[in-house]
């Protein structure tokens, strides 16, 4: 179907959507893969070995996006992405856009401003929280995880608290208070 936002096969240059950082010249120039911007890909997380966690053997959905060249915080693994421009599939880490959630960067240390990469929108994801979340993400599963006022970071609300911004997902109860990283079941709606 011509209007479908999923494709049978997506070009994942590294073989793993969590490590892609495609340069503009590669994507926009001759021989690039025009038409992939904004498309979604779903993959199954393989086991990493050792003790299984909440992410192994689960489906994860990623969207191919462009990084805003004026981001104040460079993306990192677990960083929250917001839309800078939905129509152009342009994302940012700037908290001024926190009302318009886009996804979570996974394994993004290679992602550079102006480049193209995948952000995760569905399934279990490692998310970076503010240093002192409103409620501990490990206290109860199912708590709302929302964007924070800190660039690229999330916050967690206590059970029964109404979110002030659209939520990113719900806590699964797996949280490391030293690194401030927790597993979140993402619930970010797909764009048409």
C-alpha positions in Angstrom: 0.0 0.0 0.0 1.4 3.4 -0.9 0.2 5.1 2.3 1.5 2.6 4.7 4.1 3.8 7.3 5.6 0.3 7.8 7.7 -1.3 5.1 8.4 -5.0 4.6 12.2 -4.3 4.7 14.0 -1.3 6.2 17.6 -0.4 5.6 19.3 -0.6 9.0 22.9 0.3 8.1 24.4 -1.2 11.2 22.0 -4.2 11.4 20.8 -2.9 14.8 18.4 0.1 15.1 20.0 1.1 18.4 23.4 1.9 16.9 22.4 3.7 13.6 23.8 7.2 13.0 23.5 7.9 9.3 25.1 11.1 7.9 22.9 13.5 5.9 25.2 12.9 2.8 24.5 9.2 3.0 20.7 9.5 3.4 20.0 12.6 1.3 22.6 12.2 -1.4 22.7 10.0 -4.5 22.3 6.3 -3.7 20.7 7.0 -0.3 17.4 5.4 0.9 15.0 8.3 0.5 11.5 7.4 1.7 12.5 5.8 5.0 12.2 8.9 7.1 9.3 8.5 9.5 8.9 4.7 8.9 8.6 2.2 11.7 10.4 -1.1 12.2 9.6 -3.7 14.8 12.3 -6.2 16.0 12.5 -8.8 18.7 15.1 -8.1 21.4 17.4 -11.1 21.5 18.9 -12.4 24.7 22.1 -10.6 25.9 23.2 -13.7 27.8 23.2 -14.2 31.6 20.1 -13.4 33.6 17.0 -12.5 31.6 15.5 -9.1 32.2 12.3 -7.3 31.2 13.6 -6.5 27.7 14.8 -9.9 26.4 12.7 -11.7 23.8 10.2 -8.7 23.6 9.1 -6.8 20.5 10.4 -3.2 20.2 9.2 -0.7 17.7 11.6 2.0 16.3 11.0 5.0 14.1 13.6 6.4 11.7 14.0 10.2 12.4 16.4 13.1 11.9 18.1 14.8 14.8 17.7 18.5 15.1 21.0 20.3 14.5 20.4 22.8 17.3 19.9 20.3 20.2 21.3 21.6 23.5 22.0 18.0 24.8 23.6 15.4 22.6 21.5 12.2 22.6 22.7 9.3 24.8 21.3 5.8 25.6 18.0 6.3 27.4 17.6 10.0 26.5 14.1 11.2 25.8 13.3 12.6 22.3 10.6 15.2 21.6 9.3 16.4 18.3 11.0 19.6 17.0 8.9 19.3 13.8 6.6 16.3 13.3 6.1 16.9 9.6 9.9 16.7 9.0 10.3 13.9 11.5 12.8 16.1 13.3 13.5 15.3 17.0 15.2 17.2 19.8 16.3 16.6 23.4 15.2 20.2 24.4 12.8 20.1 27.3 10.9 23.1 25.9 9.3 20.5 23.5 8.3 18.0 26.2 4.6 18.2 25.5 5.2 16.5 22.2 6.8 13.1 23.0 8.6 11.3 20.1 10.5 8.3 21.6 13.6 7.2 23.4 17.2 7.0 22.1 18.7 3.6 22.7 22.4 3.1 22.3 22.7 6.6 20.8 26.3 7.6 21.6 27.0 7.6 17.9 24.0 9.9 17.0 25.2 13.3 16.0 23.1 16.5 15.5 21.8 16.6 11.9 22.2 12.8 11.5 19.5 10.2 11.0 18.8 7.4 13.6 16.1 5.3 15.1 14.2 6.1 18.3 12.2 3.5 20.2 8.5 4.2 20.5 7.0 0.9 21.8 8.0 -2.0 24.0 10.3 -2.2 27.0 13.0 0.5 26.9 15.9 1.7 29.2 15.0 5.3 30.1 17.2 7.9 31.9 15.3 9.6 34.8 16.0 12.9 36.6 18.3 12.5 39.6 15.4 12.8 42.0 12.2 11.4 40.4 8.9 12.6 41.9 8.1 9.0 42.7 10.6 6.1 42.6 10.2 4.2 39.3 10.9 1.0 41.2 8.2 1.6 43.9 5.3 0.3 41.9 4.9 -1.1 38.4 2.4 0.7 36.2 3.3 4.3 37.4 3.2 6.9 34.7 6.5 8.0 33.3 6.4 11.5 31.9 8.8 14.0 30.3 10.7 16.1 32.9 11.7 19.8 32.7 15.3 18.5 32.4 16.5 18.1 28.8 16.5 14.4 27.6 15.3 13.0 30.9 12.0 11.5 32.3 10.2 11.7 35.6 7.9 9.2 37.3 4.6 10.0 39.1 3.2 8.2 42.2 0.3 5.8 41.5 -3.0 7.7 41.2 -1.4 11.0 40.2 -2.6 12.5 37.0 0.2 13.3 34.5 0.7 17.0 33.6 2.2 16.0 30.2 1.4 13.1 27.8 3.1 10.1 29.3 5.9 8.1 27.7 4.8 4.8 29.2 4.6 3.0 32.5 7.2 1.8 34.9 8.0 -1.9 35.0 9.6 -1.8 38.4 13.2 -2.3 37.3 15.2 0.8 38.3 18.8 1.5 39.2 18.9 4.5 41.6 22.7 4.9 41.0 22.5 5.4 37.2 18.9 6.7 37.3 18.0 4.3 34.5 14.8 2.2 34.6 12.9 0.0 32.3 9.7 1.6 30.9 7.0 -0.1 28.8 6.7 2.6 26.1 3.3 3.7 24.9 4.1 6.5 22.4 1.5 6.7 19.6 2.6 6.2 16.1 2.3 9.1 13.6 0.3 8.6 10.5 
